[in-house]
Amino acid sequence: MTQYYSHNQPTQAGYSPIPDHPSEHASLLPSQVPPPYSPYPPNPYGIPHHPRANSRGHRHSPPAFLFVFAGMYHFARHAHLWPPFIKRIPKLLTISIIVTTVLFIFTYLPQVALLAFFHGPLAWVNAAFMVLNEAATIITFVAENFMVEEGLVDVFDAVLLDHGLGELVVTAREVNFNAPNSTKALGRYTKSPYLRFSFTLTCKFLLTLLLNFIPVVGPFLYVIGQGYLSGPLAHYRYFQLKGWSRKQEKQWTRKRVWAYLAFGTVHITFQLFPILSIFFLFTTAAGAGLWTVEIERREGILREGEDERERLCHRF
């Protein structure tokens, strides 16, 4: 159950105010000195904060790929995030079954014959893996662009509201803070939520399919290649909310290329599971939202030194 913060909540266990002067604790035994103040509350999405700090005394963020798993955990625990997914299940199941079945019936054996020249006896296994890759690519493309894009945006925005980032969400849509939960609080869009089409990026996605022809390691290179391309797309809504240009997006992602590669590779791996791949689209959207919360805290958008209860004072 989501924990809501308000002005009248008592200070959380394990937190203490910053002492006015170090001498305040001079007469106390080491075991009696309260823990140092931290502007970060207990992690609400199941990833423990790294206990070590860098040279500036700031904690390390969890590895980016863990947010994919955190999204699954968070999405499963918070039923108010389910409606955007549940109402699309019939159509998503239908397209997943049709695409996967058709590809196996009409393309599996021809691909076995083609891969036999490159992979030998492994052609039977690699061809099945290749068909799953193709099915995942087609299903994801159709679903994200024509069926579930608004649903994924709703899950992402709801996660931000749940963690006190309403000021970011209202830059692109109306929000009713009197609603019973964050999903129902989401109103009409004031900015288009849709991903800008890129012909170049689409061609790159298609070209990665050729990596499957490389013996043995080809399928693994394909997943990595797709992860490299899809990683930054997980935050396209975040970039929209920030109002960034393409140049600013590229500058941001270039500095974090390994983080997005790791996130995207894990995401693409789960997209290879027939039928379940659509469910993982929504859990990844939740994970991307949790990652955004972590970024905002790290970047100081949630102002350092301000009481965390003040920062997360929204109802959600």
Disulfide bonds with the S-S distance in Angstrom:
none
